[in-house]
Amino acid sequence: MVKRLFALLLTVTLVALGITGCSDDESESGTSASRATGQSATMIRAKQGTATLEIERAQPGGTRPAEVEDNTWTVFLYLCGSDLESEQGSATEDLAELVGAAGSDQVQFVVQTGGAKSWNDNKMDPDRMQRFLVQDGSIQEVDSIAAQDMGESGTLADFLAWGVQNYPADHMGVILWNHGGGSISGVCFDERNDDDSLVLRELDDALAKTLPLMWKKLDFVGFDACLMGTLETANVLASYADYLYGSEEMEPGTGWEYSSIIEHLAKHPKAGGAKLGRAIADAYVGSIVEEEDRDIATFSVVDLAKIDPLLQAFHRFSEELYEATEDAPTLATVARAMGEVDNYGGNNRAEGYTNMVDLGGLVTAAKDATPSANEVLKALDAAVLYHVEGASHSAARGLSVYYPLQVEDAQELALFEQVCTSPYYLSFVDRQAHGATYAGGSQDDEYEEYDDSTWFDGDGLWEWLWSDEDGEEGTQSAQDDDYWDYVDDHSDESSVIAFEDEPQVDDEGIYWFSLTEEALDNTASVSALVYMRSEDDAYDLSLGETYDVNADWDKGVFEDAFDGQWLSLPDGQNLCVYVAESADDYVVYASPVMLNGKDTNLRIRQNDDDGSCVVEGAWDGIGEDGASARGITKIVSGDKIVPLYDAYGVDSDEETVYEGETYVVKGKLFIDYGPLDKGTYTYGFCIDDVFGDYYLSDTVEFAVDKKGNVSFVS
């Protein structure tokens, strides 16, 4: 409600000032540069067979203008509205916060708007990119140019160059406002341009073009966006800024508290990036109203001067990790542990995958196999100056890193190749993605020895993509552009899974199987999928997954432990559910539904002690463009919920999505955890291997009687 009132104030202010967009294109400040060419102020090199990473970073080349006064601040806000503005008005609300804050003449925000099909305030023209100066409670439009793609590096570069030249200050920072998708899909998804985003290489390119105009590094680059607190992001920014502000996890829809930024700087003009970052972090978490949102919140202030020692330690760790996991049992142990590491942005079958995991957790998972793990953790703690997190992420260490929990397509790894900071970590990821081809326990004849020289040139040199002083690009890979296409050729039937005893129902009605020793080494986890028959008997409807499986990892024997309990709406409709998060005392499930006509996922937290369930809300998950939905939508009385199920033809190969009946929420939504209705269902094991592939067993029938008892049919 507070932000809505601020938005009304902004509208009144704009009308009073008579602000309108420029109608003459001759007033435009410049034209957008072409697609990012890979310019960078960073050079990273490694020689094959060494654990040494050489890092060089260019320095600002400009001269401080004589008119710049001490203790003044300019913050450049790149406000890419997208659907967050056109559907929710969130960008306008944050701009209103800036105007409504108690500031000073020493603090100014320079804002560029764009990237939205429509704006909540009719003075914002979606066909223009408008530039505003916000200072001490006033807002003034100072420039307007034709709309351009906010997901292009040239658009950001033009804005920053214009801003630094026209509004220089003693301290300067940049905030990128929008959706975020982590190290792969980046930030600032422009809905006017097919949700094109700034991937990290484009962000690098834009900042590299700005660096010659700077006389010192930016005080900070911050992301009011999901998932951008990553190691790969920190590496890119270390050449251009003193601090990174960002979240490992998705952000609630309200985002940052902008009034606190201006008010903090007005009261503490001598404050540097470190103190400002702490203030933003505390205000951000403190402004989150809903307990469920606070539980998932994270925020980090990263000292970018400490990133190079962290990168060097991570490189040594990666070489040890790569070499240690050539041994199949070691790989199995490490991969299982990495699969349990705190991760961010869904990473489940319902909501999609970002493959962003906590860096500290990933290193700890391989600690027994990597002597330098403690060195990485020490460097990580030194780099992360300050971090806050909610109860759901109590183990978070402040930075995430890409790890292939499940690779979506070849493009994902092609983008990762351009931002990965170590050839040995790239080799580890590549070998994992190849799966059975390089699996020591492969069950077919495809096994090969992976060659770690893949990413080194003929002289045994690996270079992180960069540009020299003449603008000539270096190369990171000697591979063809289509190198990663093998990922798209993968089947969904893991070839490294083989059985000592095939899945079967024993005389006591227990469904079980055992794996060969080699297959056990290649197994990461075992769950089960449950299906129910549609009312017309035409489809088997997926109810999702359960981890009610008894596992003997020493013997490789796995048995169902299914008790017939399931989650359902108050009207009795069973929900399809997938595990989104698992902790010691609770499990969070994601359930695909239509909420008021829009596809999304209910998030349901089930407590282990009594089985009680709490509906946290609805989250749209990860879009096809890689953008993380921002914030969880609360369920309110009157909402219409339709369960969705993946459906498979009983007598055909047809696959479709089946819609349940509409349920209208009355008061608070309660989810029941109780016995399935009497009837016949099917059940099958899902065996995830250590390479991100999986094997589905044949399904068997089980019956539920009127008392809720379960019996498998042999």
N, C-alpha and C positions, 0 to 999 in steps of 0.2 A: 504494500500500500504506500509506503514512504516513497519508493521509486516512482510510482504512478503520479504522485503529487508533484515530484520534481519534474516529471515529464511535462505536466501541465504548465509549470512555471517556465520551462524552457520555451514552450510554444508562445506564451505571453511575451517573453523577452524578445524572441525573434520578430514577432509582429511589431513590438514597440520600436525595435531598431530598424524596421523596414528592410530586413535582409532579404535579398532575392538573388537567384543565381545569375551569373554574367551571361548575357545573350550573345556576346560577340566573341567568336573563337580566337580573335587576335589577341585576347587577354590571356590566353593559355600560357602556362609557365614553361612548357616544354613538351616533348613527345616521348612516348614510351619506347624504351630500348627493345631490341629484339629478344627472343627467348634466351635464357641464361646460357652463357658460353662456357661456364666453368671457371671464371676468374676467382682467385682466392689469394689471400695474404698469407696462406699457410703452406709450408712444405714439410712433409713427413717422409722419411726414408728408412728402409730397413734392408739389411743384407741377409741373404739366405744363410741359415745355419748360425745366426747370431741372435742374442736376446736383447740387442740394443736398438732403440728407436731414436733417430735423430730428428729433432723438431726445430724449425726456424719459422719465425713469424715477423712479417713486415710491420713497420711502425707508421703512425700517422705522419702525413707529409705537409700539412697546412701550417699556417701562421695564425696565432691568436689575434683576432681583430682588436684594435686599440680601444674601441668603445665598450668592450665586454667588461662588466663590473664584477668584482669578486662576490662570491656567495649568491649568485643568481642561478636560476634553474630554468631550463626548457625541456619539457617532455614531449616527444613526438608520438602521437597516438594514431596508429594505422588502423582505422575503424572500418573493418570489412563486415558490413552488416549481415549479409546472407539471410537465411531463413530465421536466424535469431532475431533479426529486426523485422522482416516482412511478416512473420507469423506471431512474434511475441513482443516486439517493440523494445528489446533489451538494449540495443545500442543507443537509442534515444534516451532511455532511462539513465544509462551511465553518463551520457553527455550532460543530462540535466543535473546529475550529482556534482559534476565539475562546476557547473554554473552556480549551483546552490551552496557551494563550500565557502568557508571564510578563508580567503587567500591573502595575498599581498602583491605589491608591484614587483617583487623579486622572483615570483614564480609564475610561469606561463605554460600552458598546454597548447601545442599546435596540433590540430586534428585534421586528418583527411578522411572524408566519408566516401563510401562506394560499396560495390559488391552486393547490393540488395535490389530486388525487383521493385520494392516499394518501401517507403519509410513511414513510420508512425506519425511523424510531424510533416505536414504538407509543405513546409518550407525547405525540406530536403528533397532535392531533385534526383531521382534514381538514374537519370540520363547524364548527370554531371558528377564529377568528383569535386566536392566542395571542400574548401580549407578554411578552418576557423581558428581564431585566436581566443583562448579562454584565459582570463586573468582577473583575479580579485572580484569575482562575482559578475563579470560581464562577458559577453560573447560577441564576437565580430567576425563576419565573413570577410576574409582577406584575399581570396582567390577562388577561381572556379575554372575547371578544365573539362573537356569532353570525357565521358565515362571510358575508363580503360579496365583491363583485366587486373584485378587486385591480386590474382594468383601468378602474375608475371613478375620476374625479378626487376625488370626495367621500371615498372610502375612504382615499386618501393624505392628503387634507387633514385628516381626523379624526385619523389617526395622528400627523401632525406637530403638530397643535394640542395633542393630549393629551401628546405627548412634550415639547414645549417648556415646557408649563405644569408638568409633573411632574418633568422631569429637565433643567432649564436648566444651562448651563455657560458658562464663559468663551469656549470655542471649540465650535462645533457644525457638524456636517456630515451629509450625507444620502447613502446608497448605495442605488441601485435595482438589485436583483439579479434576473436572469432572462434570457430571450431579448431581443434587440433587433433592430430592423428598419430603423434609420436614420430620416431626417427624415419619412418618410411614415407608416410603421406604428408607430413609437414603441417602447415598451418595456413589460415586465411583462404577458405574455400569460397570462391566467388560464384554465387548462384546465377548471375547473369551470363556466366561463361562456363556452363556445364560443370560447375563446382571445381573448376581448376584451382589448384592450391600452390602455395610456395613450398616446394620441397627444400630440404636443407641445402642442396647444392645451389638452388636459386637464391636462398637467403644469403649464402656465402657470397655469391656473385654481386648481389645488391650492395652488401656492406663493403665489399672490396672496392666498388666504384666510389663509395663515399669516403673511404679512408684517406685519400689524398687531400680532401678538403678539411680534414680534422687536424687539430693541433695536439690533441690528446685523445685517448680512447674514450668511448662513451662510458658514463658511470654505470649504466646497466642496460641490458636488454631483457624485457619481461614479456611473459606470455599470459595474457588473460584468455587462456584457451586450455583445453584438456591435453594431458599426456606429454607435454613438451619438456619436462624436466629430465632429460636424457643425457647420457654420456656423449652420444654423437652430436647432439645440439651444443653441448658445452664445448666440444672441440672446435666446432665452427665459430662460435662466438668468442673464443679465447683470444683471437687476433684483433677483436674490435671493441671489447667492453671489459670492464672490471668485474662485473657481477652478472650472473644469470638469475632471474626470478622465474620460477615455474613449478608446475605440479607434476608429479609422477602419474597421478590418477586423473580421472575425469573431474571436471569442476561442476559444482551445482550451478543451476541456471543463472543465479544472481551474480556470480563472478566476483571480481574485486570490489572493494569498498573505495570508490574514487574520492569521495569527500575527505577521507582520512589521509590520502596522499597529499592533496593540496594543503590541508590544515597542518600536517606534520612538517612539511617544508616551510610553510609560512612561519611556524613557531621555531623551527630549527634550521635556518638557512645554511648553516655551516655543516649540517649533517652530510655525510658521504653516502655512497651506495650501500655500505654494509648496514648502517643504522636505518636507512630508508627501507631496505629490504625486510628487516625485522619488523618494522612498523606495518608494512603492507601485509606480511604473513600473519601477524597477530590480528590485524583488523579483518582480514579475509576470513579467517577461521572464526573470529568472534562474531561476525555478521551472519553466520549460517544459523538459521532458525531451527530447522528440523534436525532432530537427533540422528536420523538415518543418514542425512547428508553430512553431518559432522563426523560420523563414524568412518566414512570413506574418504574424507578430505585429506589432502597432503599439500605441502608447500615447502619449497626449498630456496635458500639463498646460497648460491654457489660462488665461491671465490675463484674466478677464472685464472688468476695468477698461479693457482695450485693445480691446474688441470694437466699441465705437461708432465709433472712427476707421476700423476695418476695414470696417464696414457702409457708412460714408459713402464710402470709396474704392471699394468694390464697386458702389455705386449709380452713381458716375460711370463706372466701367468698363462697367457694364451698358447705360447709355445709349449709349456709344460702340460697344459690341458690337451692340446692336440696330440702330443706324443703319448701321454698316459692313456688316452682313450683309444689308442690303437689296439689295446688289450680289451677283448669283448666283455669279460666280467667287470672290469673297471668302468667301461663305458656304460654298462647296465646300471651299476651302482650310482654313477654320477648323473646319468640321464633321469633315473627315477627321482633322485634328490632335486634336480633342477626342475622337474615337472611339478614339484610341490612348492617351489619358490613363490613368494608373493608376486603377483602379476597384476597388470593394470589394463583396463579397457575391455572387459568382457572375457575374451579368450575361452569361449565355449561354443558349442554347435548352434545354439539359438541366437546368440548376440554377435557372433563374428570374432575375428582375431586381430589384435594389434601386434602380438608377439613382443610386447614390452614387459620385461621382468626386472625386479629390483636387482641392481648391480651387486650390492652387498650380499644379498641372498644367493645369487648365482655363484659368486666366488666362494662363499661359505660351503655351498653344496659340493664343490670340488676340492675342498680344503685338504682332505686326506691324500689326494693324488697330486697336489701342486704345492711344492715348497714355498713359492712366493706369494701364496694367498694372503698371508698376514700382512705382507708388504702392501698389497693392493688395498686391503681394508684400512690400513693406517693412512695411506694416501687419500683414500675416499673420505675418511673422517676429517682430514685436514682441508680438503677442498670444499666440503659441504659445511659452510660456516654456521648455518642455522637451518633447522627443519622442524616442521610440526606435522603431526599426523593424527588421524582419528583412531578409534579402537580397532577398526577392521584392518588397519595397516600399521600396527604397533611395531612390526619388525622392519619397516621401511628405513633405508639408510640415506635417502635424499636424492639419488639418481637412479634411473633405470637404464637398461641396455637392451638391444635387440637380441632375442633368442628364439629360434624357430620352433615354437610349440606346435604350430601347424601352418605350413606355408600355403598361401592361397593360390599364387601363380608365379610364373617366371619373372614378371615385371617387379614383383615384390623384392626378389633377390637381386635383380639388376639395380634397383634403387639402393638396396643395402650395400652393394659392392662399392657404390660411390661415396658412402659415408663411413664405412668400417675403418677403424683406426689401426688394425693390425693384420698383416697377411696370414698370421697363424690362426687368429680367430676366424678370419674369412675361410681358411682351409677347413677349420673345424665345422663351421656352418655348412660349407659346400659338401663336405663328406657326409654330414648328417642328412642333408637334403637329398643326396644321391641314394641314401638308404641301402638297399640290398646289394647294389653294385660294389660297395666297399665294405660290406658287413662281414666281419670275420666269421660269424655264425650263419652265413647265408645258406638257405636250403636249396639253392639252385646252382647252376654253373657260371653265374655272372660275376663271381667274386674277382676283384682286382685289387692290387695294392694302390692306395691313393698316393699320388705324387705331390708332395708339398711344394714343388717348384712351380706349380700351376700359376701362381700369382707373381712370380719373379721373371724378369726379362733374361736375355741371354747372358748378361753379366751378373746374374744373381741379385738384381736390385729391384725392390718394390718401392713405388712412390704413390703417396696419396695425391689424388688429382689436384693440380695447382696450375698457376700461370706464372711465368717468369716475367722479368721487367719488360720484355718485348711483346708480352701478351701471348707467347707461345705456350700451349697447354702441355703439361706432362701427361703421363699415362699411368694408370694404376694397374691395368690388366693387359696382358698380351692376348687375351681371348677374343673371339669374334663377338659381334653384337648379339648373336643368338645363342651364346654359350649356355644361358640358363633355361633354354627351351625344354630341356629334359624334364623339368619340374612339371610341365603341362602334360607330359606323356605318362605320368604316374597313374597306376590303377589304385583302386581303393581296397585291394586285397593284398595285404602285406605278404611278401614272399619269404620273410624270415621267420614266420610262425609255422611250426610243425608239432605234431602231437605224438607223445608216447602212447597215450590213451585218448582216442577220439571222444568228443563230447557225447555223453550218454546219460540216461536215467537209470539209476541202480534199483535194486529190489526194494529199497526203503523210500523210493520216490525222490531221491536227491539227484539233481542235474549236475554233472561234474566233468572234468577232463584233467589230463596231465600233459605237460610240455616236455619236449626233449631238452637235454641240457643246453644245447646250442640255442634253441628257441627261447629258453628261459633267460639266457644272457641278453637276448634282444627284446625282452618284454619290459615295458615301462609300467603298465597298469592294466587291470582287468575290471570291467564293469559289465552291466547287463542292460539290454534294451527290452522293453515290455510293449506289447501291442494288444489292442482290443478290436473286436470285429464291429464294423459299422452296422447300423440298424437294418440296412438293406442287404447285409452279408456280401457286399461287393468289394469292400476294402478292409485291409488291416490298418488300423490307425495307430500311429506311434504315440505312446504315452511318455516316451523319453527314456531316461537312464536312471539306474540305481546302482549304488556301490555296496549293496547288501550281498557281498561275495566273501566267502571264507577263503583266504589265501595262505598257502604254505609255501613261502618263497624258497625254503631250503629244499623241499622235495619237488617243487613245481606242480603242486596239486591245487586245483581251484574248484570250489563247490558253491552252488547257490545257497544263499542265506535269506532268501526272499520270504517276507512274512505277510505279503498280500496287502500291506498298508500303502495308501497313495494319497496324494493331495487332490482336493476337489473344491469346486465352488459351492456356495450354500445351497444351490438347487440340485446338487448331486452330480453335476458333470465333472468327470475326471479331467484333470489338466495334463497337458504334455509338459514335462519339466526336465531341465538339464542342470547339472551342477555348475554354478557360476563361481562359487567360493566355498572352500571348506576350511573350517577352523576346529580347534579342540572342543569347543562347546556349542557350535552351531554350524549349519549349512545354509548357504544362500542359493536358491534355485531361480532359474530364468524360465518363464513359461510364455511361449508365443501366443498372442491374442490379438484381436482387434479391439481397440479402445475408442469408442465413439467414431467408428468407421476407419480408423487409422491403424496400420500394422505396428505393433510394438511388442514389448515383453514385460509381463509382470515380474517384479523382483520380490521373492518370498523368503523370509528368513525363518528357518525352523530351529528351535532350541533342542539340543540333544537330551537335556535332562527330562523334559516332560512331553516332547513332541509338539509343543505349542508353536503356532505360526503367526508371524507378523508380516503384513503386506507393506513393503517399503515404498512401493509406487510402481511406475512404469518407466522403462528406459528403452529408447529406440535402438540402442546398440551401435555397431560400427556399420556405416553405410558402404555402398559399393565403391564409393570414391575414397574410402579409408578414413573418413571423418568420424570422430567420436561424437555421438549425440551429447549435448551439454545439459546436465541436470536430470533429475528424476521427477517425473510428473506425479503428483499426489492423486490418489483415487478419492473421489468425493461422491456423496449421495447423488443418485441420478445418472452416473456414468453407465454406459452400456458396454458390456464385455462379451465378446464372442471368442470362445476357445478355438485355437487353430491346431491342426494335426497334419503332419506329413502322412499321406495315404498311399497305400500300395495295393494294386489290384489283386484280388484273390485268384482269379482265373485269367489274368492278363498281366502284361508287363507295364501297365499304365501306372504312372506316378502323378499325384496331384496334391493339392492342399485342401483338406476337408474342414468345413466350418461347422462348429457346434451351434447350439441354440443361444440366443441373446439373453444375457442375464443383466437385469437392471439393479445397480447397487442401491441398497436401502440402508442409510446410515453408514456405519463403518463396515468395511469389507472384511469378513472373516473367512479364512481358508481352513477347511477341515482336513485333518489327517486321520484317516480311518480305513476300514477294510474296503476293498473293491467290492462292487456289487456281485451278487451270485452270477456265475457264467463261466465261459471258456475264453481263455486268453492265450497268447503265445509269448515266448521268452527266448532270448538268444544272448550269447556272450559276445562282448566287444573287447578285443584284445588290442591295446595300443602298443605299438613297438617303439623302440628308443629313437627311431628316425622320423617320427611324426606321421607314420602311416598306421593303418589298423586292419584287423582281420575280423570279419563277422562270421560267427558259427551259424549252423543251421538252427532254426527255431524249433522249439517243442511246445506242445500244448500244456497248459496247466489249468486246473479247475479251481474255482472259488465256491465253497458251499455257502449256505445261508448264514452260517456262523462266522464266515470270514476265513475259514481254514483253507490252506493251499495244498494241492496235490498235483504233482507232475504226472503226465501221461506218457508212458514209455512207448 
